[in-house]
Amino acid sequence: MNRAEKAALQLQAVAVLRMLKETRTYEELSDVTGLPAGDLNRYVNGHVLPGTERASEVVESVGREALADELVARVEFDDEGYVDNSEVVFDQSFLDLVAPVAAETFEFESPDVVLTAATDGITLGAAMASFFDARLAYAKKSKETAVEEFIESRQRLASGIELTYYLPASAVDAGDTVLVVDDLIRSGETQELLLDIALQGDADVTGVFALIAVGDEGMDRARAITDAPVGALTTFE
Ligand SMILES: O=P(O)(O)OC[C@H]1O[C@H](OP(=O)(O)OP(=O)(O)O)[C@H](O)[C@@H]1O
């Protein structure tokens, strides 16, 4: 490991510890990592960097299970079953850790474009695009001013309301490989629209990924449309 790789690993470990510290005391963080609370305090505050061996242990310990636990700790449901996931989608550092784990868990091929839906999918989309060194594109519920050509997809929802998403036509080229991501899949209506937009753009879908699936309906709907891998970090019943 050269010096730059060592520094990158050390900083990655600090990012992991800071993320885990968000929902824990130093004592709890010590229980999770097996490292002394005093050392953890110095790492999290940036006074000292963990040595290479400790750094790689910390980074390797953050697999799917640890991130899924973290996600569950950060998500809240109200009485009607609506999800508040602000503590997840507002935390770019957390999402940056999710991207490599999602890629490995579901064996997503590296895409040309990561496609998502505004608004709440954007930060996850940015993390995934950055990880894959891909372009990010997000469809919106309104037409962007000054864009002339759009791919649009519309459907009537179960509620009877019509939902339309618009993507600037230049965002996806024919033959691009596209990974569709979103923060949440519930009915799967949004994913269906995004998959339709990819299809209209003559793109090849390489996968569908969500942080949170609520029930199976949305995931099943996506699987009925594409043969590519479809996965969520966590499923809530
Ligand atoms: O599987 P579905 O039933 O389609 O639900 C999932 C969608 O719902 C939320 O977006 P919302 O429409 O609330 O828009 P927002 O991101 O702007 O809040 C969420 O960000 C997903 O895009």
The ligand as an SDF file (V2000), in Angstrom:
LIG
                    3D

 22 22  0  0  0  0  0  0  0  0999 V2000
  -43.0070    3.0850   -5.1090 O   0  0  0  0  0  0  0  0  0  0  0  0
  -43.8130    4.3540   -5.0850 P   0  0  0  0  0  0  0  0  0  0  0  0
  -45.1950    4.1170   -4.4860 O   0  0  0  0  0  0  0  0  0  0  0  0
  -43.8690    5.0160   -6.4140 O   0  0  0  0  0  0  0  0  0  0  0  0
  -43.1530    5.3470   -4.0440 O   0  0  0  0  0  0  0  0  0  0  0  0
  -41.7960    5.6800   -4.0560 C   0  0  0  0  0  0  0  0  0  0  0  0
  -41.5700    7.1280   -4.4200 C   0  0  0  0  0  0  0  0  0  0  0  0
  -42.2340    7.9710   -3.4810 O   0  0  0  0  0  0  0  0  0  0  0  0
  -41.3250    8.9800   -3.0310 C   0  0  0  0  0  0  0  0  0  0  0  0
  -41.3230   10.0670   -3.8740 O   0  0  0  0  0  0  0  0  0  0  0  0
  -42.4900   11.1720   -3.9090 P   0  0  0  0  0  0  0  0  0  0  0  0
  -43.4330   10.8350   -5.0200 O   0  0  0  0  0  0  0  0  0  0  0  0
  -43.0570   11.3450   -2.5470 O   0  0  0  0  0  0  0  0  0  0  0  0
  -41.6970   12.4590   -4.3830 O   0  0  0  0  0  0  0  0  0  0  0  0
  -40.5330   13.2720   -3.6040 P   0  0  0  0  0  0  0  0  0  0  0  0
  -39.2820   12.4670   -3.7320 O   0  0  0  0  0  0  0  0  0  0  0  0
  -40.4290   14.5460   -4.3630 O   0  0  0  0  0  0  0  0  0  0  0  0
  -40.9720   13.4360   -2.1820 O   0  0  0  0  0  0  0  0  0  0  0  0
  -39.9830    8.3030   -3.1070 C   0  0  0  0  0  0  0  0  0  0  0  0
  -38.9170    9.2350   -3.1680 O   0  0  0  0  0  0  0  0  0  0  0  0
  -40.0880    7.4580   -4.3550 C   0  0  0  0  0  0  0  0  0  0  0  0
  -39.6890    8.1650   -5.5090 O   0  0  0  0  0  0  0  0  0  0  0  0
  1  2  2  0
  2  3  1  0
  2  4  1  0
  2  5  1  0
  5  6  1  0
  6  7  1  0
  7  8  1  0
  7 21  1  0
  8  9  1  0
  9 10  1  0
  9 19  1  0
 10 11  1  0
 11 12  2  0
 11 13  1  0
 11 14  1  0
 14 15  1  0
 15 16  2  0
 15 17  1  0
 15 18  1  0
 19 20  1  0
 19 21  1  0
 21 22  1  0
M  END
$$$$
